[in-house]
Every structure is written in C-alpha cells, then in structure tokens.
Amino acid sequence: MAESGQVAIDSFHKWNNAWNSNDVEAQISQMHFPHFRLGVGNNLETFLTPDEFRALQQGILKSLKQEGWHHTTTLSIDAVQTGSEKVHLLIRQSRQYADGSEYNGFDTLWIFTKIGGRWGVQFRSSFLNVIHSN
C-alpha cells in the first residue's frame, strides 16, 4: 500500500476514536473544510466551516443514543485508490450496543485529501440504514 493510503487509514482511526468518545475537536482535526457528506436519500450535507460541523453534533449524538448506540467499530478498511494528494478508503462500519452486538452495519467511502501538507477527510458517502427508534 502506498504511504498516503496508510496515512489516510491512520487519520480515519483517529477520527473514529474521537467519534466514539464524542470529541468533536479531535474529529475536526482530521477533517478538511468545506466538508461533504452524502447520506440517506442522497442528501448532500455541506459543512463550510468547523463551526457548522460542531453545531450539529449534539443532535446527532442524541439521535444515536435513542437508537441504543454505544460505539462504532470498523470491521474492514481498504485504501482502494491512492495518490499523492487524494486517497479513497472503502470501509465497513458496525454500529453497536454496549454489549458489542451490531444493530446497524454499513459500507462507506471516505475521500481524504492532502491540503497545505495535511491529510484530512473531505468527503464521506455511506450506504447507511435508517434506524427508527420506538
């Protein structure tokens, strides 16, 4: 694997660890802005600044807690395309309850870019299943 692929994978793991610990600042440190997320229903979310990203995080966490979410585990991660300034990661994620059982598994594509000498995720697209809480 190219060095850029490993750097992107390492950055992803830092982001995911921050996600699981609700450390928004650590997530932002692994991102580039503008940041784009293509989610459920092909809804494109655009975060022009870190502040726009921060503003939504508590609501997202609340929704996840209503699902019973405890953490997200990475089941597989592959750098499927690598270059000197862009890497595509294909990732299999598992949203899990506190006991470690999966309630929502999904595939996702993350695109990392190198801007100003720093790698960060700039685009995410997931085949995420919608979970409705009772």
GROMACS elastic network, one bead per residue, 0.5 to 0.9 nm:
[ bonds ]
;  ai    aj funct       b0    kb
    1     4     6  0.81812   500
    1     5     6  0.63081   500
    1     6     6  0.71056   500
    1    79     6  0.75727   500
    1    82     6  0.82948   500
    2     5     6  0.53275   500
    2     6     6  0.68489   500
    2     7     6  0.89555   500
    2    79     6  0.86728   500
    2    82     6  0.66307   500
    2    83     6  0.79061   500
    2    84     6  0.89152   500
    3     6     6  0.52646   500
    3     7     6  0.62765   500
    3     8     6  0.87208   500
    3    82     6  0.86698   500
    3    84     6  0.88273   500
    4     7     6  0.50435   500
    4     8     6  0.61943   500
    4     9     6  0.86351   500
    4    79     6  0.89823   500
    4    82     6  0.64730   500
    4    83     6  0.67738   500
    4    84     6  0.64558   500
    4    85     6  0.78416   500
    4    86     6  0.78890   500
    4    87     6  0.69255   500
    4   119     6  0.86582   500
    5     8     6  0.51669   500
    5     9     6  0.62160   500
    5    10     6  0.86498   500
    5    78     6  0.83485   500
    5    79     6  0.53960   500
    5    80     6  0.84069   500
    5    81     6  0.78859   500
    5    82     6  0.57726   500
    5    83     6  0.80495   500
    5    86     6  0.87836   500
    5    87     6  0.61057   500
    5    88     6  0.80638   500
    5    89     6  0.79379   500
    6    10     6  0.60846   500
    6    11     6  0.85101   500
    6    79     6  0.77280   500
    7    10     6  0.51281   500
    7    11     6  0.61821   500
    7    12     6  0.86262   500
    7   119     6  0.74774   500
    8    11     6  0.50045   500
    8    12     6  0.61048   500
    8    13     6  0.86986   500
    8    79     6  0.80609   500
    8    86     6  0.89435   500
    8    87     6  0.68113   500
    8    88     6  0.85067   500
    8    89     6  0.77551   500
    8   111     6  0.87073   500
    8   112     6  0.62761   500
    8   113     6  0.85160   500
    8   119     6  0.68186   500
    8   120     6  0.73353   500
    8   121     6  0.79539   500
    9    12     6  0.50112   500
    9    13     6  0.63055   500
    9    14     6  0.87281   500
    9    77     6  0.74694   500
    9    78     6  0.79834   500
    9    79     6  0.74565   500
    9    89     6  0.74778   500
   10    13     6  0.52109   500
   10    14     6  0.63746   500
   10    15     6  0.87311   500
   11    14     6  0.51109   500
   11    15     6  0.62306   500
   11    16     6  0.86616   500
   11    30     6  0.60337   500
   11    31     6  0.88772   500
   11   112     6  0.88395   500
   11   119     6  0.75158   500
   11   120     6  0.68665   500
   11   121     6  0.79958   500
   12    15     6  0.50011   500
   12    16     6  0.60942   500
   12    17     6  0.85529   500
   12    30     6  0.74612   500
   12    89     6  0.89287   500
   12   110     6  0.85778   500
   12   112     6  0.88584   500
   12   120     6  0.83346   500
   12   121     6  0.76262   500
   13    16     6  0.50222   500
   13    17     6  0.60334   500
   13    18     6  0.84688   500
   13    74     6  0.85058   500
   14    17     6  0.52133   500
   14    18     6  0.62223   500
   14    19     6  0.86119   500
   14    26     6  0.76849   500
   14    27     6  0.75172   500
   14    30     6  0.72863   500
   15    18     6  0.50950   500
   15    19     6  0.61144   500
   15    20     6  0.87577   500
   15    23     6  0.89810   500
   15    26     6  0.67763   500
   15    28     6  0.79925   500
   15    29     6  0.80898   500
   15    30     6  0.59688   500
   15    31     6  0.82882   500
   15   121     6  0.89643   500
   16    20     6  0.62343   500
   16    21     6  0.86485   500
   16    27     6  0.76375   500
   16    72     6  0.75793   500
   16    73     6  0.82548   500
   16    74     6  0.83374   500
   17    20     6  0.51957   500
   17    21     6  0.63620   500
   17    22     6  0.85510   500
   17    23     6  0.84132   500
   17    26     6  0.87825   500
   17    27     6  0.84624   500
   17    72     6  0.87409   500
   18    21     6  0.51117   500
   18    22     6  0.58449   500
   18    24     6  0.67909   500
   18    25     6  0.81683   500
   18    26     6  0.56519   500
   18    27     6  0.55558   500
   19    22     6  0.50091   500
   19    23     6  0.62014   500
   19    24     6  0.70979   500
   19    26     6  0.83516   500
   19    27     6  0.65793   500
   19    71     6  0.82901   500
   19    72     6  0.81195   500
   20    23     6  0.77656   500
   20    70     6  0.78190   500
   20    71     6  0.53303   500
   20    72     6  0.64743   500
   20    73     6  0.88600   500
   21    24     6  0.86554   500
   21    71     6  0.83652   500
   22    25     6  0.88977   500
   22    26     6  0.88429   500
   22    27     6  0.85786   500
   22    57     6  0.85238   500
   22    58     6  0.88914   500
   22    61     6  0.79244   500
   23    26     6  0.54697   500
   23    27     6  0.64554   500
   23    28     6  0.88787   500
   24    28     6  0.61888   500
   24    29     6  0.86613   500
   24    53     6  0.86697   500
   24    54     6  0.67594   500
   24    57     6  0.74696   500
   25    28     6  0.50382   500
   25    29     6  0.62504   500
   25    30     6  0.89861   500
   25    50     6  0.88485   500
   25    54     6  0.83145   500
   26    29     6  0.50328   500
   26    30     6  0.68536   500
   27    30     6  0.54649   500
   27    31     6  0.67589   500
   28    31     6  0.50525   500
   28    32     6  0.77106   500
   28    50     6  0.65818   500
   28    53     6  0.81897   500
   28    54     6  0.85264   500
   28   120     6  0.88518   500
   29    32     6  0.82134   500
   29   120     6  0.77501   500
   30   118     6  0.89618   500
   30   119     6  0.73094   500
   30   121     6  0.63584   500
   31    34     6  0.89954   500
   31    35     6  0.73227   500
   31    50     6  0.87308   500
   31   112     6  0.83036   500
   31   119     6  0.78607   500
   31   122     6  0.60417   500
   32    35     6  0.59262   500
   32    49     6  0.87691   500
   32    50     6  0.86609   500
   32   112     6  0.84501   500
   32   113     6  0.77278   500
   32   114     6  0.88063   500
   32   115     6  0.78732   500
   32   119     6  0.80565   500
   32   120     6  0.53457   500
   32   121     6  0.58925   500
   32   122     6  0.50711   500
   32   123     6  0.87186   500
   33    36     6  0.81801   500
   33    46     6  0.89892   500
   33    47     6  0.67557   500
   33    48     6  0.56449   500
   33    49     6  0.57056   500
   33    50     6  0.70420   500
   33   121     6  0.88340   500
   33   122     6  0.66018   500
   34    46     6  0.68730   500
   34    47     6  0.55293   500
   34    49     6  0.61607   500
   34    50     6  0.85039   500
   34   122     6  0.70816   500
   34   123     6  0.89943   500
   35    45     6  0.82085   500
   35    46     6  0.58604   500
   35    47     6  0.50481   500
   35    48     6  0.63499   500
   35    49     6  0.78296   500
   35    50     6  0.87921   500
   35    53     6  0.85767   500
   35   121     6  0.76983   500
   35   123     6  0.59294   500
   35   124     6  0.83922   500
   36    44     6  0.68067   500
   36    45     6  0.56664   500
   36    47     6  0.63188   500
   36    48     6  0.85488   500
   36   122     6  0.62113   500
   36   124     6  0.63530   500
   36   125     6  0.84688   500
   37    43     6  0.80248   500
   37    44     6  0.56678   500
   37    45     6  0.50492   500
   37    46     6  0.66296   500
   37    47     6  0.84793   500
   37   122     6  0.84327   500
   37   123     6  0.57247   500
   37   125     6  0.57312   500
   37   126     6  0.81984   500
   38    41     6  0.84282   500
   38    42     6  0.56247   500
   38    43     6  0.56383   500
   38    45     6  0.62919   500
   38    46     6  0.88438   500
   38   123     6  0.79130   500
   38   124     6  0.62084   500
   38   126     6  0.67717   500
   39    42     6  0.53579   500
   39    43     6  0.53273   500
   39    44     6  0.64055   500
   39    45     6  0.75376   500
   39   124     6  0.81765   500
   39   125     6  0.60590   500
   39   126     6  0.58529   500
   39   127     6  0.74117   500
   39   128     6  0.72689   500
   40    43     6  0.60496   500
   40    44     6  0.88208   500
   40   126     6  0.76315   500
   40   127     6  0.72844   500
   40   128     6  0.65186   500
   40   129     6  0.76169   500
   40   130     6  0.73697   500
   41    44     6  0.88265   500
   42   125     6  0.87828   500
   46    52     6  0.86899   500
   46    53     6  0.88015   500
   47    50     6  0.71527   500
   47    51     6  0.83019   500
   47    52     6  0.55181   500
   47    53     6  0.57360   500
   48    51     6  0.83445   500
   48    52     6  0.66351   500
   48    53     6  0.81270   500
   49    52     6  0.53764   500
   49    53     6  0.67479   500
   49    54     6  0.88818   500
   50    53     6  0.50631   500
   50    54     6  0.61278   500
   50    55     6  0.86594   500
   51    55     6  0.61295   500
   52    55     6  0.52818   500
   52    56     6  0.71222   500
   53    56     6  0.58696   500
   53    57     6  0.68207   500
   54    57     6  0.54783   500
   54    58     6  0.80202   500
   55    58     6  0.73842   500
   55    59     6  0.83900   500
   56    59     6  0.55944   500
   56    60     6  0.63721   500
   56    61     6  0.88638   500
   57    60     6  0.50768   500
   57    61     6  0.61579   500
   57    62     6  0.86108   500
   58    61     6  0.50720   500
   58    62     6  0.61572   500
   58    63     6  0.87014   500
   59    62     6  0.50734   500
   59    63     6  0.62976   500
   59    64     6  0.86886   500
   60    63     6  0.51721   500
   60    64     6  0.62513   500
   60    65     6  0.86863   500
   61    64     6  0.50712   500
   61    65     6  0.61556   500
   61    66     6  0.86533   500
   61    69     6  0.88932   500
   62    65     6  0.51577   500
   62    66     6  0.63342   500
   62    67     6  0.88812   500
   63    66     6  0.51122   500
   63    67     6  0.65794   500
   63    68     6  0.89754   500
   63    69     6  0.88389   500
   63   133     6  0.87835   500
   64    67     6  0.50892   500
   64    68     6  0.65574   500
   64    69     6  0.52931   500
   64    70     6  0.81552   500
   65    69     6  0.51284   500
   65    70     6  0.71961   500
   66    69     6  0.73263   500
   66   132     6  0.89148   500
   66   133     6  0.62471   500
   66   134     6  0.85554   500
   67    97     6  0.89473   500
   67   103     6  0.89212   500
   67   131     6  0.68773   500
   67   132     6  0.72002   500
   67   133     6  0.54420   500
   67   134     6  0.85114   500
   68    96     6  0.80768   500
   68    97     6  0.60228   500
   68    98     6  0.81771   500
   68   103     6  0.87688   500
   68   133     6  0.84621   500
   69    72     6  0.79839   500
   69    95     6  0.64844   500
   69    96     6  0.58043   500
   69    97     6  0.52527   500
   69    98     6  0.74073   500
   69   103     6  0.83453   500
   70    95     6  0.76153   500
   70    96     6  0.58936   500
   70    98     6  0.50898   500
   70    99     6  0.86053   500
   70   100     6  0.83943   500
   71    94     6  0.83983   500
   71    95     6  0.60718   500
   71    96     6  0.55433   500
   71    97     6  0.69134   500
   71    98     6  0.73391   500
   71   100     6  0.83763   500
   72    93     6  0.66808   500
   72    94     6  0.54627   500
   72    96     6  0.59167   500
   72    97     6  0.89085   500
   73    92     6  0.86900   500
   73    93     6  0.58362   500
   73    94     6  0.51065   500
   73    95     6  0.64847   500
   73    96     6  0.72976   500
   74    77     6  0.71964   500
   74    91     6  0.71867   500
   74    92     6  0.60538   500
   74    94     6  0.62770   500
   74    95     6  0.89398   500
   75    91     6  0.75708   500
   75    92     6  0.53537   500
   75    93     6  0.57502   500
   75    94     6  0.67961   500
   76    90     6  0.80458   500
   76    91     6  0.55895   500
   76    92     6  0.51147   500
   76    93     6  0.73833   500
   77    89     6  0.66344   500
   77    90     6  0.57367   500
   77    92     6  0.65258   500
   77    93     6  0.88467   500
   78    81     6  0.88636   500
   78    88     6  0.83961   500
   78    89     6  0.55253   500
   78    90     6  0.52774   500
   78    91     6  0.65074   500
   79    82     6  0.66379   500
   79    87     6  0.68076   500
   79    88     6  0.58294   500
   79    90     6  0.64257   500
   79    91     6  0.87949   500
   80    87     6  0.77558   500
   80    88     6  0.57880   500
   80    89     6  0.58738   500
   80    90     6  0.64885   500
   81    86     6  0.81713   500
   81    87     6  0.56486   500
   81    88     6  0.51221   500
   81    89     6  0.73255   500
   82    85     6  0.81547   500
   82    86     6  0.61940   500
   82    88     6  0.64840   500
   82    89     6  0.87387   500
   83    86     6  0.51832   500
   83    87     6  0.59947   500
   84    87     6  0.80747   500
   84   113     6  0.89422   500
   84   114     6  0.78229   500
   85   112     6  0.81628   500
   85   113     6  0.55310   500
   85   115     6  0.75665   500
   85   119     6  0.81826   500
   86   111     6  0.70023   500
   86   112     6  0.56058   500
   86   114     6  0.63207   500
   86   119     6  0.85963   500
   87   110     6  0.82010   500
   87   111     6  0.57282   500
   87   112     6  0.51442   500
   87   113     6  0.65612   500
   87   114     6  0.88068   500
   88   109     6  0.68041   500
   88   110     6  0.58580   500
   88   112     6  0.64759   500
   89   108     6  0.81994   500
   89   109     6  0.56504   500
   89   110     6  0.51504   500
   89   111     6  0.63255   500
   89   112     6  0.78505   500
   90   107     6  0.73063   500
   90   108     6  0.60475   500
   90   110     6  0.66934   500
   91   106     6  0.84209   500
   91   107     6  0.57331   500
   91   108     6  0.52388   500
   91   109     6  0.62152   500
   91   110     6  0.76665   500
   92   105     6  0.72499   500
   92   106     6  0.58129   500
   92   108     6  0.63625   500
   92   109     6  0.89349   500
   93   104     6  0.83346   500
   93   105     6  0.56721   500
   93   106     6  0.54258   500
   93   107     6  0.62145   500
   93   108     6  0.74124   500
   94   101     6  0.89524   500
   94   102     6  0.59939   500
   94   103     6  0.75319   500
   94   104     6  0.58712   500
   94   106     6  0.65521   500
   94   107     6  0.89410   500
   95   100     6  0.88821   500
   95   101     6  0.83946   500
   95   102     6  0.57451   500
   95   103     6  0.60319   500
   95   104     6  0.51025   500
   95   105     6  0.61394   500
   95   106     6  0.84725   500
   96    99     6  0.76612   500
   96   100     6  0.54648   500
   96   101     6  0.53513   500
   96   103     6  0.57247   500
   96   104     6  0.70953   500
   96   105     6  0.86289   500
   97   100     6  0.54084   500
   97   101     6  0.55721   500
   97   102     6  0.64975   500
   97   103     6  0.70584   500
   98   101     6  0.74918   500
   99   102     6  0.89430   500
  102   105     6  0.68410   500
  103   131     6  0.88672   500
  104   128     6  0.79090   500
  104   129     6  0.67926   500
  104   130     6  0.86277   500
  104   131     6  0.78447   500
  105   128     6  0.75299   500
  105   129     6  0.77551   500
  106   126     6  0.71277   500
  106   127     6  0.57672   500
  106   128     6  0.53034   500
  106   129     6  0.70527   500
  107   125     6  0.87272   500
  107   126     6  0.59551   500
  107   127     6  0.55376   500
  107   128     6  0.71202   500
  108   124     6  0.70994   500
  108   125     6  0.56016   500
  108   127     6  0.61021   500
  108   128     6  0.78108   500
  109   123     6  0.81466   500
  109   124     6  0.57625   500
  109   125     6  0.52385   500
  109   126     6  0.63254   500
  109   127     6  0.88870   500
  110   121     6  0.66558   500
  110   122     6  0.77095   500
  110   123     6  0.57853   500
  110   125     6  0.65499   500
  110   126     6  0.85400   500
  111   120     6  0.84820   500
  111   121     6  0.57346   500
  111   122     6  0.59670   500
  111   123     6  0.50665   500
  111   124     6  0.63703   500
  111   125     6  0.87705   500
  112   119     6  0.64794   500
  112   120     6  0.52766   500
  112   122     6  0.56711   500
  112   123     6  0.70939   500
  113   118     6  0.80526   500
  113   119     6  0.55659   500
  113   120     6  0.57125   500
  113   121     6  0.62890   500
  113   122     6  0.64229   500
  113   123     6  0.88642   500
  114   117     6  0.59032   500
  114   118     6  0.51993   500
  114   120     6  0.65616   500
  114   121     6  0.88570   500
  115   118     6  0.54021   500
  115   119     6  0.64834   500
  115   120     6  0.79063   500
  116   119     6  0.84279   500
  121   124     6  0.76123   500
  125   128     6  0.88586   500
  126   129     6  0.89425   500
